[in-house]
Amino acid sequence: MDKQIIKQIILEKQAEIQSVKLINRHIELEDSVNYIFVGIRRAGKSYMLYQQIKTLINLKKATIENILFINFEDERLSSMKAGDLNIFLECYEELYAHKPLVFLDEIQNVNGWEKFARRLADSKYRVFITGSNAKMLSKEMYTTLGGRYIAIEIFPFSFREYLTFNNINVKKNWEYDKTRYQVAKIFDGYFYFGGFAELFPLKDKRSWLNSLYQKILLGDIIYRNDIRNENAIRVLAKKLAESVMQPSSLSRIKNIIDSTGANIARNTLVDYLRYLSDAYLIFEISNFSSKLSEKETFKKRYFYDNGLLNIFLFNPETKLLENLVAVELKKKYGENVYFYHKNIEVDFFIPQEYRAVQVAYNISDINTRQREVKALLKLAEVYNLKHLEIITWDEESVIEENNTLIKVIPVWKWVLLYPCKKQ
């Protein structure tokens, strides 16, 4: 690599960072800890790096000259190999006399980057890394990095952050003043188009989302995993979107794909599902009542963002509603979210919190209401549940049956008051 180009990249990024305008995202980071931010493309991982840099500068803990920021999606670095990575330190040291704070953006593009990251940590550099592949959270990764980094999943903007972007300040007890009506009115945009901040000001949001999806599918899934049956994985993504509310076995998914003519082997299907998850396009939840062997094959699958899901759907409201609830619960509870499917069906079950959640677009129909309530009451009886909820589009009430309370909550209110993301 040409050192002059590397130095130019370092200086260009320092200038760019100073001009970036931010909407502050809440995240708690400890001093002297190295971090890996992972998540779907365009979720805001680079944004978090910028925010951390500006925070350190504002606190007088760094100056812009302390920053060594490398974006590995820069086409000038496309031929970079793991053995070349030390050149960034060499070039920085030729520019400045002090040790840098190191920010490595989308470093998964360089195979074998882990050993460089480990050496940085061992050499007492403060390091922040981002990546768009869940393999960065794998057991193998932690073996290589040996506890030297803390990994944090970054999701697209929350609805609260979306409100901040739109200059709506949600204060304490907002649901009792005029802010309530502003929140409900603006929720549609977030519900249908999701939380990617770059599309918030755009008029043609669907085209932007389609472009992002193609980038994820082609770059992060097909190219990265050397997939030759492109048609099959496209069909798989489409069919998962269309059945997002339904638990499905591997056999059922395979039969659906085979029926379209895009035949794949069962082992290939397992690989493709893993690739979709690794790229943070989808995530899976298991049936709490399944046997251990079935937990890996019979699952519900959701998309990490409503906007990406919506590009596949016609009359999408019920699917988007459940998908949004799934995303919010995953933010808070991670792998501890299940569904329950045995004699009764409950959409979401969080056993450690004694909590169960049903999702219904509306429960004005008496049969729908009775079905949702009956399932919750039966599950509550078996597991002594303390928190029961039905998430709707705009209905709100409290149902009391058998000395048990069930909260009926509109989704735009629930996403602000109840999930309470830790990040």
DRENLOBA-483483 format. One line per field, with one value per residue (C-alpha): residue number from 0; chain; x, y, z. Coordinates in nm, 4 decimals. Example, Ala and Ser with C-alpha at 12.3 -4.5 7.8 and 13.67 -1.06 7.14 Angstrom:
DRENLOBA-483483
i = [0 1]
ch = [A A]
x = [1.2300 1.3670]
y = [-0.4500 -0.1060]
z = [0.7800 0.7140]
//
This chain:
DRENLOBA-483483
i = [0 1 2 3 4 5 6 7 8 9 10 11 12 13 14 15 16 17 18 19 20 21 22 23 24 25 26 27 28 29 30 31 32 33 34 35 36 37 38 39 40 41 42 43 44 45 46 47 48 49 50 51 52 53 54 55 56 57 58 59 60 61 62 63 64 65 66 67 68 69 70 71 72 73 74 75 76 77 78 79 80 81 82 83 84 85 86 87 88 89 90 91 92 93 94 95 96 97 98 99 100 101 102 103 104 105 106 107 108 109 110 111 112 113 114 115 116 117 118 119 120 121 122 123 124 125 126 127 128 129 130 131 132 133 134 135 136 137 138 139 140 141 142 143 144 145 146 147 148 149 150 151 152 153 154 155 156 157 158 159 160 161 162 163 164 165 166 167 168 169 170 171 172 173 174 175 176 177 178 179 180 181 182 183 184 185 186 187 188 189 190 191 192 193 194 195 196 197 198 199 200 201 202 203 204 205 206 207 208 209 210 211 212 213 214 215 216 217 218 219 220 221 222 223 224 225 226 227 228 229 230 231 232 233 234 235 236 237 238 239 240 241 242 243 244 245 246 247 248 249 250 251 252 253 254 255 256 257 258 259 260 261 262 263 264 265 266 267 268 269 270 271 272 273 274 275 276 277 278 279 280 281 282 283 284 285 286 287 288 289 290 291 292 293 294 295 296 297 298 299 300 301 302 303 304 305 306 307 308 309 310 311 312 313 314 315 316 317 318 319 320 321 322 323 324 325 326 327 328 329 330 331 332 333 334 335 336 337 338 339 340 341 342 343 344 345 346 347 348 349 350 351 352 353 354 355 356 357 358 359 360 361 362 363 364 365 366 367 368 369 370 371 372 373 374 375 376 377 378 379 380 381 382 383 384 385 386 387 388 389 390 391 392 393 394 395 396 397 398 399 400 401 402 403 404 405 406 407 408 409 410 411 412 413 414 415 416 417 418 419 420 421 422]
ch = [A A A A A A A A A A A A A A A A A A A A A A A A A A A A A A A A A A A A A A A A A A A A A A A A A A A A A A A A A A A A A A A A A A A A A A A A A A A A A A A A A A A A A A A A A A A A A A A A A A A A A A A A A A A A A A A A A A A A A A A A A A A A A A A A A A A A A A A A A A A A A A A A A A A A A A A A A A A A A A A A A A A A A A A A A A A A A A A A A A A A A A A A A A A A A A A A A A A A A A A A A A A A A A A A A A A A A A A A A A A A A A A A A A A A A A A A A A A A A A A A A A A A A A A A A A A A A A A A A A A A A A A A A A A A A A A A A A A A A A A A A A A A A A A A A A A A A A A A A A A A A A A A A A A A A A A A A A A A A A A A A A A A A A A A A A A A A A A A A A A A A A A A A A A A A A A A A A A A A A A A A A A A A A A A A A A A A A A A A A A A A A A A A A A A A A A A A A A A A A A A A A A A A A A A A A A A A A A A A A A A A A A]
x = [0.0000 0.1125 0.1799 0.0836 -0.2646 -0.2963 -0.1947 -0.4438 -0.7197 -0.6307 -0.6375 -0.9542 -1.1402 -1.0292 -1.1686 -1.4918 -1.5589 -1.5493 -1.8243 -2.0652 -2.3868 -2.5309 -2.8530 -2.7288 -2.8072 -2.8070 -2.5289 -2.3264 -1.9584 -1.6919 -1.3559 -1.0550 -1.2718 -1.2442 -1.5710 -1.7064 -2.0317 -2.2210 -2.5502 -2.7220 -2.5793 -2.6741 -2.8076 -2.5751 -2.2566 -2.0299 -2.2560 -2.1738 -1.8029 -1.8497 -2.0526 -1.7858 -1.5128 -1.7059 -1.7834 -1.4154 -1.3222 -1.5945 -1.4743 -1.1170 -1.0064 -0.8882 -0.8303 -0.9046 -0.5340 -0.5621 -0.8054 -0.7019 -1.0265 -1.0234 -1.3321 -1.2661 -1.5378 -1.3158 -1.2410 -0.8774 -0.8439 -1.0141 -0.6915 -0.6028 -0.4850 -0.4532 -0.0754 -0.0985 -0.2967 0.0013 0.0691 -0.2040 -0.0099 0.3109 0.1531 -0.0112 0.3205 0.4825 0.2112 0.1915 0.4136 0.1488 -0.0436 -0.3832 -0.7320 -0.8124 -1.1502 -1.1859 -1.5113 -1.6523 -1.3296 -1.4893 -1.4006 -1.0416 -1.0072 -0.7995 -0.8434 -0.8931 -0.5232 -0.4508 -0.7320 -0.5929 -0.2435 -0.3823 -0.5541 -0.2428 -0.0411 -0.2791 -0.4414 -0.7995 -0.9948 -1.3478 -1.4536 -1.7693 -1.8916 -2.2017 -2.1698 -2.2875 -1.9812 -1.8115 -2.0080 -1.9203 -1.7442 -1.4491 -1.4209 -1.4202 -1.1541 -0.9300 -0.9952 -0.9894 -1.2119 -1.0253 -1.3393 -1.7024 -1.9535 -2.2683 -2.5455 -2.6552 -3.0103 -3.1633 -3.3031 -3.5736 -3.9055 -3.7901 -3.4853 -3.7105 -3.9168 -3.6011 -3.5084 -3.8519 -3.8045 -4.0630 -3.9428 -4.0982 -4.0945 -4.2178 -4.5932 -4.6074 -4.9030 -5.1254 -5.0592 -5.0707 -4.7507 -4.9642 -5.1358 -4.8083 -4.6606 -4.9569 -4.9653 -4.5984 -4.5812 -4.6941 -4.3672 -4.1638 -4.4013 -4.3940 -4.0387 -3.8366 -3.5462 -3.2647 -3.1766 -3.0465 -3.3921 -3.5775 -3.5490 -3.5993 -3.9183 -3.8544 -3.7965 -3.8885 -3.6159 -3.3567 -3.4727 -3.4642 -3.1098 -3.0033 -3.1622 -2.9755 -2.6500 -2.7078 -2.8205 -2.5511 -2.2590 -2.3092 -2.4801 -2.4289 -2.0770 -1.9365 -2.0586 -1.9912 -2.3545 -2.4147 -2.7903 -2.8822 -3.2438 -3.2980 -3.1800 -3.3863 -3.6936 -3.6081 -3.5908 -3.9216 -4.1002 -3.9694 -4.1103 -4.4485 -4.4708 -4.3143 -4.5884 -4.5984 -4.3718 -4.2167 -4.0167 -3.7211 -3.9223 -4.2056 -3.9710 -3.7919 -4.1231 -4.2292 -3.9017 -3.9071 -4.2600 -4.1263 -3.8698 -3.5730 -3.4852 -3.2251 -3.1002 -3.1901 -2.8289 -2.8107 -3.1299 -2.9747 -2.6686 -2.8795 -3.0806 -2.7554 -2.6238 -2.9397 -2.9011 -2.5270 -2.5990 -2.8561 -3.1386 -3.3442 -3.3440 -3.5087 -3.7002 -3.7742 -4.0825 -4.0475 -4.2588 -4.0569 -3.8237 -3.4565 -3.4139 -3.7168 -3.6020 -3.3448 -3.5832 -3.9246 -3.8939 -4.0437 -3.8312 -3.8483 -3.6708 -3.4427 -3.6256 -3.9845 -3.8758 -3.6858 -3.9737 -4.2270 -4.0644 -4.1841 -4.5437 -4.8913 -5.1426 -4.8567 -5.0076 -5.0558 -4.7120 -4.5387 -4.7097 -4.5869 -4.2429 -4.1979 -4.2946 -4.0481 -3.7662 -3.8347 -3.8432 -3.5195 -3.3524 -3.4311 -3.4240 -3.1930 -3.2033 -3.4482 -3.7550 -3.9662 -4.3063 -4.5358 -4.7008 -4.8535 -5.2305 -5.2346 -5.0501 -4.8889 -4.6856 -4.4092 -4.3088 -4.0276 -4.0134 -3.7449 -3.9712 -4.2951 -4.4191 -4.6322 -4.7335 -5.0003 -5.0168 -5.3463 -5.4134 -5.7459 -5.9588 -6.2940 -6.4142 -6.5350 -6.3885 -6.0453 -6.0610 -6.1598 -5.8886 -5.6095 -5.7278 -5.7860 -5.4338 -5.2747 -5.4810 -5.3951 -5.0234 -5.0411 -5.2000 -4.9240 -4.6285 -4.7671 -4.7147 -4.7229 -4.7213 -4.9747 -5.0153 -5.2041 -5.0423 -5.2858 -5.2785 -5.4741 -5.6946 -5.6275 -5.7948 -5.7457 -5.9117 -5.9747 -6.0659 -6.0185 -5.8489 -5.5873 -5.5150 -5.4285 -5.3123 -5.4308 -5.1856 -5.1538 -4.8195 -4.7079 -4.7428 -4.5962 -4.2691 -4.2036 -4.3158 -4.2671 -3.9712 -3.7195 -3.4099 -3.0972 -2.8569]
y = [0.0000 0.3542 0.5369 0.8702 0.7370 0.6023 0.9373 1.1119 0.8768 0.9488 1.3265 1.3205 1.1294 1.3663 1.6585 1.4735 1.3813 1.7454 1.8353 1.5545 1.6638 1.4139 1.3289 1.1825 0.8130 0.6773 0.4300 0.3661 0.3008 0.2510 0.4221 0.2113 -0.0598 -0.1706 -0.2198 -0.3972 -0.2530 -0.5015 -0.4846 -0.4492 -0.2136 0.1536 0.0940 0.3620 0.1806 0.4380 0.7017 0.5567 0.5882 0.9543 1.0132 0.8553 1.0643 1.3869 1.2888 1.2308 1.5616 1.7511 1.5984 1.7069 1.3436 1.3641 1.6012 1.5321 1.4661 1.1713 0.9966 0.7184 0.6336 0.3866 0.2953 -0.0387 0.0215 0.2892 0.1585 0.2636 -0.0135 -0.2892 -0.4887 -0.4651 -0.7890 -0.8674 -0.8518 -0.4932 -0.3539 -0.2332 0.0274 0.2435 0.2682 0.3375 0.6194 0.7709 0.7699 0.9503 1.2181 1.2551 1.1914 1.0438 0.7182 0.7248 0.6200 0.3594 0.3366 0.0552 0.0737 -0.2372 -0.4247 -0.7610 -0.6807 -0.7845 -1.1572 -1.2337 -0.8888 -1.0461 -1.0971 -0.7316 -0.6277 -0.8539 -0.7089 -0.3552 -0.4450 -0.6200 -0.3093 -0.0974 0.0943 0.2084 0.0516 0.0757 -0.1609 -0.1979 -0.4819 -0.5996 -0.9713 -1.1689 -1.3931 -1.1137 -1.2374 -1.6042 -1.8301 -1.8496 -1.4721 -1.4565 -1.7279 -1.5137 -1.1859 -1.3476 -1.1052 -0.7995 -0.6449 -0.5984 -0.6483 -0.4350 -0.4853 -0.1639 -0.1508 0.1051 0.4145 0.3603 0.5410 0.7744 0.8670 0.9090 1.1588 1.3470 1.3705 1.5251 1.7751 1.6140 1.6098 1.3274 1.4367 1.2632 1.1997 1.2880 1.0528 1.2925 1.6123 1.7244 1.5334 1.2182 1.3320 1.4341 1.0953 0.9016 1.1133 1.0746 0.7041 0.5957 0.6973 0.4937 0.1970 0.1574 0.2659 0.1711 0.3249 0.3861 0.7471 0.8178 0.7711 0.9940 1.3118 1.1341 1.1419 0.8188 0.5953 0.2718 0.3108 0.3714 0.0606 -0.1489 -0.0311 -0.1174 -0.4619 -0.5338 -0.4238 -0.6562 -0.9471 -0.9178 -0.7912 -0.9310 -1.2585 -1.3784 -1.2474 -1.3013 -1.6626 -1.7445 -1.8425 -1.9712 -2.0314 -1.6643 -1.7282 -1.9681 -1.7263 -1.4448 -1.6680 -1.7660 -1.4031 -1.3237 -1.6248 -1.5517 -1.1994 -1.3250 -1.5704 -1.3514 -1.4160 -1.7928 -2.0467 -2.2679 -2.5879 -2.6367 -2.8951 -2.6511 -2.3756 -2.6183 -2.7338 -2.3731 -2.2929 -2.6171 -2.5364 -2.2230 -2.4257 -2.2946 -2.6352 -2.6561 -2.9287 -2.9197 -2.8559 -2.5698 -2.4225 -2.4325 -2.2516 -1.9884 -1.9142 -1.8694 -1.6313 -1.4200 -1.4076 -1.3362 -1.0314 -0.9068 -0.9250 -1.1655 -1.3070 -1.6176 -1.7042 -2.0571 -2.2258 -2.2406 -2.5549 -2.7469 -3.0328 -2.9357 -3.0932 -2.9050 -2.5668 -2.5498 -2.6418 -2.4954 -2.1180 -1.7789 -1.5465 -1.1667 -0.8837 -0.6437 -0.3431 -0.2805 -0.0852 -0.3798 -0.6160 -0.3793 -0.3845 -0.7454 -0.7024 -0.6113 -0.5026 -0.5237 -0.3855 -0.7017 -0.8386 -0.5057 -0.4739 -0.8106 -0.7577 -0.4252 -0.5803 -0.8647 -0.6183 -0.4181 -0.7301 -0.8554 -0.5228 -0.5674 -0.9416 -1.0736 -1.4526 -1.4808 -1.4137 -1.7116 -1.7858 -2.0505 -2.3097 -2.6102 -2.6403 -2.2594 -1.9967 -1.6928 -1.4598 -1.3744 -1.5270 -1.3966 -1.6526 -1.4766 -1.1712 -1.3689 -1.1768 -1.2712 -1.0526 -1.1025 -0.8899 -0.8150 -0.5271 -0.4790 -0.6770 -0.5169 -0.8512 -1.0549 -1.3806 -1.2240 -1.0698 -1.3978 -1.5928 -1.3554 -1.3263 -1.7005 -1.7873 -1.5375 -1.6559 -2.0203 -1.9464 -1.7244 -2.0071 -2.2531 -2.0183 -1.7764 -1.4787 -1.1242 -0.9109 -0.9736 -0.7439 -0.7241 -0.4825 -0.3268 -0.0501 0.2062 0.0355 0.0881 -0.0624 -0.2955 -0.6378 -0.8122 -1.1790 -1.4438 -1.1834 -1.1298 -0.8000 -0.7749 -0.4406 -0.3528 -0.0964 0.0882 0.0097 0.3739 0.4102 0.0700 0.1288 0.4383 0.3182 -0.0544 -0.2200 0.0221 -0.0719 -0.0898 0.0504]
z = [0.0000 -0.0805 0.2453 0.0934 0.0185 0.3726 0.5208 0.2962 0.4178 0.7827 0.7358 0.5219 0.7908 1.0650 0.8639 0.7857 1.1476 1.2560 1.0085 1.1012 1.2755 1.5214 1.6975 2.0228 2.0680 2.4202 2.4798 2.7940 2.7352 2.9975 2.9950 2.8979 2.7390 2.3768 2.1900 1.8844 1.7460 1.5297 1.3427 1.0084 0.7468 0.7885 1.1414 1.2766 1.3783 1.2138 1.3672 1.7090 1.6329 1.5383 1.8530 2.0721 1.9080 1.9604 2.3197 2.3947 2.2324 2.4215 2.7485 2.6658 2.6653 2.3047 2.0157 1.6510 1.5977 1.8378 1.6041 1.3669 1.1828 0.8934 0.6900 0.5216 0.2641 0.1082 -0.2427 -0.2030 0.0551 -0.1453 -0.1838 0.1865 0.3515 0.7207 0.6952 0.5662 0.8597 1.0600 0.7904 0.9447 1.2699 1.0821 0.8798 1.1854 1.3726 1.0790 1.1014 1.4802 1.7781 2.0092 2.0356 1.8582 1.9541 1.6884 1.5087 1.2536 1.0542 0.8756 0.9343 0.8537 0.4916 0.5750 0.6354 0.9431 1.1003 1.4453 1.5140 1.4392 1.6729 1.9425 1.9027 1.9314 2.2584 2.3908 2.3048 2.5162 2.2305 2.2893 2.0027 1.8613 1.5825 1.3736 1.1572 0.9722 1.0337 1.3337 1.3081 1.4989 1.8009 1.7492 1.9964 1.7587 1.7632 2.1403 2.1481 1.9270 2.1053 2.4471 2.6386 2.5131 2.3609 2.4609 2.1794 2.1529 1.8990 1.7285 1.5945 1.3573 1.5290 1.7887 1.7666 2.0433 1.8354 1.5309 1.7324 1.8284 1.4597 1.4000 1.6864 1.9125 2.2712 2.4713 2.8334 3.1466 3.1416 2.7705 2.7210 2.9158 2.7180 2.3539 2.2789 2.2743 1.9538 1.7890 1.8674 1.7314 1.4147 1.3276 1.4072 1.0584 0.8943 1.1388 1.1295 0.7510 0.6683 0.9769 1.1625 0.9146 0.9839 0.6332 0.4827 0.7321 0.5196 0.1847 -0.0180 -0.2093 0.0914 -0.0843 -0.3470 -0.0755 0.1119 -0.2053 -0.2709 0.0844 0.0575 -0.2653 -0.1013 0.1944 -0.0240 -0.2891 -0.0801 0.2686 0.1797 -0.1794 -0.2471 0.1028 0.1160 -0.2505 -0.3161 -0.6664 -0.6439 -0.6207 -0.7160 -0.4256 -0.1569 -0.3096 -0.2974 0.0614 0.1788 0.0064 0.1545 0.5040 0.4748 0.3599 0.6513 0.9172 1.1764 1.1288 1.2986 1.0324 1.0269 0.7965 0.6035 0.5417 0.4252 0.1944 0.0435 -0.0199 -0.1950 -0.3952 -0.5140 -0.6863 -0.8803 -0.6792 -0.5345 -0.2576 -0.0265 0.3418 0.4465 0.1983 0.3455 0.6929 0.5583 0.3795 0.6917 0.8837 0.6172 0.6409 1.0191 1.0037 0.7839 1.0382 0.7857 0.9983 1.3492 1.4886 1.8038 1.9259 2.0638 2.4419 2.4569 2.1944 2.2708 2.2532 1.9083 1.7711 1.9038 1.6236 1.3429 1.4332 1.4649 1.3954 1.1870 1.1869 1.0055 1.1915 1.0478 0.9399 0.6337 0.4869 0.5629 0.4076 0.0620 0.0261 0.1464 0.0220 0.2899 0.5421 0.8624 1.0703 0.9801 1.0423 1.3799 1.5055 1.3518 1.5314 1.8637 1.8003 1.7308 2.0456 2.2624 2.1096 2.1880 2.5539 2.6110 2.3381 2.3147 2.6050 2.3886 2.2793 2.1347 2.2838 2.0616 2.2364 2.2608 2.2860 2.0819 2.2403 2.0212 2.2687 2.6005 2.8234 3.1068 3.3133 3.3367 3.3817 3.0801 2.7789 2.4844 2.2206 1.9057 1.7307 1.4937 1.6694 1.9138 1.8393 1.7056 2.0029 1.8718 1.8260 2.1705 2.3355 2.1522 2.2565 2.6157 2.6576 2.5413 2.7794 3.0755 3.0124 2.9881 3.2972 3.4913 3.3996 3.4586 3.7185 3.4860 3.6234 3.3067 3.0291 2.7296 2.4023 2.1561 1.9079 1.6517 1.8530 2.1145 2.4823 2.7871 3.0798 3.0729 3.4040 3.4085 3.6763 3.8975 3.6259 3.4512 3.0840 2.9450 2.5951 2.4575 2.1237 1.9638 1.9301 2.3069 2.3911 2.2019 2.4133 2.7537 2.7894 2.6175 2.7765 2.5759 2.7894 2.5288]
//
